[in-house]
Amino acid sequence: MGKSLAEVVPAAQAVFDQADAALEMRLSSLCFEGPAEELRLTENTQPAILATSIAALRALQARGAQADFVAGHSLGEYSALVAAGALRFADALHVVRMRGQFMQEAVPVGEGAMAALLGCDFETVQAVCREAAELGVCAPANLNSPGQTVIAGHKSAVERAAELAKQRGARRVVMLAVSAPFHCALMRPAAERLAPVLDETEFADLSVPLVTNVDAAVITSGSDARASLVRQVDSPVRWSQSVQQLLDAGVTRFVELGPGKALSGMVRQIRRDVEVLNVEDAESLERTTAALQGWARNDEKGSHELS
């Protein structure tokens, strides 16, 4: 991940160089070459995704792009805070590495699970989680779009909720291949361990507003950002509400930065008529740069026509 960006944009390569130095390991080699099994370890996955996302950001900024708002899904909130100037990249790398370790250690392997419930309204999701909670923790973890919610908790409870959702009309239910049940009460020990790490980390006020995961609220304060990251660990990611907050603020164009296009798909599920782009490699960088330049020309033309 991120290799083609580093090959064509010096600013992107510089990000991976900074990551290697900050973590005192060859994170760049792990991102570019693997092995996949080592990259999949949560304590490596989180800094790898962060580094690739910031490499994509720097590559796009090198082409003149600027953001009016930022937001990130779960781990992506750290990238958003780096983009907003609230958190230094090196500090973010250290924090997310420990975050991954704490989250992995919060629940013994095999005891937790997550499942995506597709085509299932949120009221039904809440109902099946309540019923399945007889078997343990089971709760909404990622509120991704009106028709897509991920649940998390004890494995037996999540499996029971998944069966109930199928019986009540869910279009599809997918058990996710994850290393831990993220964003639920089982992550409270991880949140408690992360809090002092974040307390010792310097946060500046944001240069552009951020919409938080935990409240889907607009913030500009560094202290609010720190508090949000602590609560985020064991609370659901309110992505659908976050996107709606951005839409209500007048945002009509979204650019996803980092590996994959999952968020692009979620945004389109929430609102079909918005423009969505992504940057994850050299090809998508060129495509997005061209689109942004086209938007800028059209906006300039429109302003001349309105004046």
C-alpha positions in Angstrom: 0.0 0.0 0.0 1.2 3.5 -0.9 4.1 2.3 -3.0 3.1 3.9 -6.3 2.5 7.2 -4.6 5.9 7.2 -3.0 7.5 6.4 -6.4 5.9 9.4 -8.1 5.6 12.1 -5.4 8.6 13.1 -3.3 6.2 14.4 -0.6 4.6 11.0 -0.3 8.0 9.2 0.0 9.0 11.7 2.7 6.0 10.6 4.8 7.2 7.0 4.7 10.7 8.1 5.6 9.3 10.0 8.5 7.3 7.0 9.6 10.4 4.7 9.5 12.4 7.2 11.6 9.6 7.8 14.1 8.9 4.1 14.8 12.5 3.0 14.3 11.3 0.2 12.0 11.0 -0.2 8.2 7.2 0.5 8.1 7.7 1.5 4.5 9.0 -1.9 3.5 6.1 -3.5 5.3 3.6 -1.3 3.5 5.2 -1.8 0.0 6.3 -5.4 0.2 4.6 -7.2 3.2 4.6 -9.9 4.3 0.8 -9.7 4.6 0.5 -11.7 7.8 2.8 -9.2 9.5 1.0 -6.2 8.1 -2.3 -7.6 9.3 -1.2 -7.4 13.0 -3.2 -4.6 14.4 -0.2 -2.8 15.9 1.3 -2.7 12.4 -1.9 -2.2 10.5 -2.9 1.0 12.2 0.4 3.0 11.6 0.6 1.5 8.1 -2.9 2.8 7.2 -2.1 6.2 8.9 1.1 6.5 7.0 -0.5 5.7 3.6 -3.3 8.1 4.3 -1.0 10.9 5.1 1.2 10.1 2.1 -2.0 10.4 -0.1 -2.8 13.7 1.7 0.7 15.2 1.1 0.6 14.0 -2.6 -2.7 15.8 -3.1 -1.6 18.9 -1.2 1.4 19.0 -3.5 -1.1 19.4 -6.3 -2.6 22.4 -4.6 -5.6 20.8 -2.9 -7.0 22.1 0.4 -9.8 20.9 2.6 -12.7 22.9 4.1 -13.6 20.1 6.6 -12.0 16.9 7.7 -13.4 13.6 9.0 -12.2 10.1 9.4 -13.8 6.7 10.2 -12.3 5.2 13.4 -8.5 5.1 12.9 -9.1 7.6 10.1 -9.9 10.3 12.6 -6.1 10.4 13.4 -5.3 11.1 9.8 -8.0 13.8 9.8 -6.4 15.4 12.8 -3.0 15.3 11.2 -4.5 16.9 8.1 -6.1 19.7 10.3 -2.7 20.4 12.0 -4.0 19.3 15.4 -1.6 16.3 15.8 1.9 15.9 14.6 2.4 12.9 12.3 5.1 11.4 14.4 3.0 11.7 17.5 0.0 10.1 15.7 2.1 7.2 14.6 3.2 6.4 18.2 -0.3 6.8 19.5 -2.0 4.5 16.9 0.6 1.9 17.4 -0.2 1.7 21.1 -3.9 2.0 20.3 -3.7 -1.1 18.1 -1.8 -3.0 20.8 -4.3 -1.9 23.5 -7.3 -2.9 21.4 -5.8 -6.2 20.5 -5.1 -7.0 24.2 -8.5 -5.9 25.5 -10.2 -9.1 24.4 -8.7 -12.6 24.1 -8.5 -13.8 20.5 -11.6 -15.8 19.6 -13.9 -14.3 22.3 -15.1 -11.3 20.3 -16.6 -10.8 16.8 -18.1 -8.2 14.5 -20.7 -8.6 11.8 -22.0 -6.3 9.1 -25.8 -6.2 8.8 -26.8 -5.0 5.3 -30.3 -3.8 4.3 -31.4 -3.7 7.9 -32.9 -0.5 9.4 -31.3 0.7 12.6 -34.3 0.1 14.8 -34.1 -3.6 13.8 -30.4 -3.6 14.5 -31.0 -2.2 18.0 -33.7 -4.8 18.7 -31.6 -7.8 17.7 -28.7 -6.5 19.7 -30.9 -6.2 22.8 -32.1 -9.7 22.4 -28.7 -11.2 21.7 -27.2 -9.4 24.8 -28.5 -12.3 26.9 -25.4 -14.1 25.7 -23.0 -11.2 26.3 -22.1 -7.8 25.0 -23.7 -7.0 21.6 -24.1 -3.5 20.3 -23.9 -1.3 17.1 -20.3 -0.4 16.5 -20.2 1.3 13.1 -23.2 3.2 11.9 -22.0 3.4 8.3 -25.0 4.3 6.3 -28.8 4.0 6.6 -28.7 0.4 5.3 -25.3 -0.7 6.7 -24.5 -1.2 10.4 -21.7 -3.2 11.9 -22.3 -4.8 15.3 -19.6 -6.0 17.8 -19.3 -7.9 21.1 -18.9 -11.4 22.4 -18.8 -13.9 19.6 -21.9 -15.9 20.7 -24.0 -12.8 21.1 -22.9 -11.3 17.8 -23.6 -14.6 16.0 -27.1 -14.7 17.6 -27.8 -11.2 16.6 -26.7 -12.0 13.0 -29.2 -14.9 12.9 -32.0 -12.8 14.3 -31.2 -10.1 11.7 -31.5 -12.7 8.9 -34.8 -13.8 10.2 -36.1 -10.2 10.3 -35.3 -9.4 6.7 -31.6 -8.3 6.5 -30.6 -8.4 2.9 -27.2 -9.8 3.8 -25.2 -10.6 7.0 -21.4 -10.9 6.9 -19.2 -12.0 9.8 -16.1 -9.9 9.6 -12.5 -11.2 9.7 -11.3 -8.9 12.5 -8.8 -9.3 15.2 -11.0 -7.8 18.0 -14.5 -6.5 18.6 -13.9 -2.8 18.1 -16.1 0.2 19.2 -18.1 -1.6 21.9 -18.0 -1.9 25.7 -15.4 -4.7 25.5 -12.9 -2.1 24.4 -13.2 -0.1 27.6 -9.9 -1.4 29.0 -8.2 -0.2 25.8 -9.8 3.3 26.2 -8.6 3.4 29.8 -5.0 2.6 28.7 -5.1 5.0 25.8 -6.3 8.0 27.8 -3.0 8.7 29.6 -1.1 8.3 26.3 -3.3 10.9 24.7 -3.0 13.2 27.8 0.8 13.2 27.3 0.4 14.0 23.6 0.4 17.6 22.4 -2.8 18.7 20.5 -3.1 22.0 18.8 -6.4 23.7 17.8 -7.5 22.6 14.3 -6.9 24.7 11.2 -10.1 23.4 9.6 -13.2 21.9 11.4 -13.4 18.2 12.1 -16.6 16.1 12.5 -16.0 13.6 15.3 -16.9 9.9 15.2 -18.3 9.7 18.7 -20.7 12.6 18.5 -20.9 13.5 14.8 -20.2 17.0 16.1 -18.1 19.8 14.5 -15.0 20.7 16.6 -12.0 23.0 16.3 -10.4 22.6 19.7 -7.4 20.4 20.3 -8.7 19.4 23.8 -12.0 18.4 22.3 -10.2 16.3 19.7 -8.2 14.5 22.5 -11.3 13.7 24.5 -13.1 12.5 21.4 -10.3 10.0 20.6 -10.5 8.5 24.1 -14.3 8.0 23.9 -14.1 6.8 20.3 -12.4 3.5 21.4 -15.4 2.0 23.1 -18.2 3.9 21.4 -19.9 3.5 18.0 -18.5 5.3 14.9 -21.4 7.5 13.8 -20.3 7.8 10.2 -23.7 8.2 8.7 -24.5 11.1 11.0 -21.0 12.6 10.5 -21.6 12.7 6.7 -25.0 14.2 7.2 -23.4 16.9 9.4 -21.1 17.7 6.5 -23.9 17.7 4.0 -25.9 20.1 6.3 -22.8 22.4 6.4 -23.0 22.6 2.6 -20.3 20.0 1.6 -21.0 18.5 -1.8 -17.6 17.1 -2.7 -15.7 14.4 -0.8 -12.2 13.0 -1.3 -11.2 9.8 0.5 -7.5 9.5 1.3 -5.8 6.2 2.0 -6.1 2.5 1.0 -9.4 1.3 -0.4 -12.7 3.1 -1.3 -15.0 1.8 1.4 -15.9 5.3 2.7 -16.6 6.5 -0.9 -19.2 3.8 -1.2 -20.7 4.7 2.2 -21.0 8.4 1.3 -22.8 7.5 -2.0 -25.2 5.3 0.0 -26.0 8.3 2.2 -26.3 10.8 -0.6 -26.3 9.9 -4.3 -25.9 13.3 -5.7 -22.6 14.3 -4.1 -19.2 14.1 -5.9 -16.8 11.5 -4.5 -13.2 10.9 -5.3 -10.3 9.0 -3.7 -6.5 8.9 -3.6 -4.8 5.6 -2.8 -2.2 5.2 -5.5 -0.6 7.1 -8.4 -3.5 6.4 -10.8 -6.2 7.6 -8.5 -4.1 10.7 -7.6 -4.0 11.7 -11.3 -7.7 11.1 -11.7 -8.6 13.1 -8.6 -6.2 15.9 -9.5 -7.8 16.3 -12.9 -11.3 16.3 -11.3 -10.3 18.9 -8.7 -8.9 21.1 -11.5 -12.1 20.7 -13.4 -14.2 21.6 -10.4 -12.0 24.7 -9.8 -12.5 25.9 -13.4 -16.2 25.4 -13.2 -16.4 27.2 -9.8 -14.4 30.1 -11.3 -16.7 30.2 -14.3 -19.7 30.1 -12.1 -18.4 33.0 -9.9 -17.8 35.1 -13.0 -21.3 34.4 -14.3 -22.8 35.3 -10.9 -20.8 38.5 -10.5 
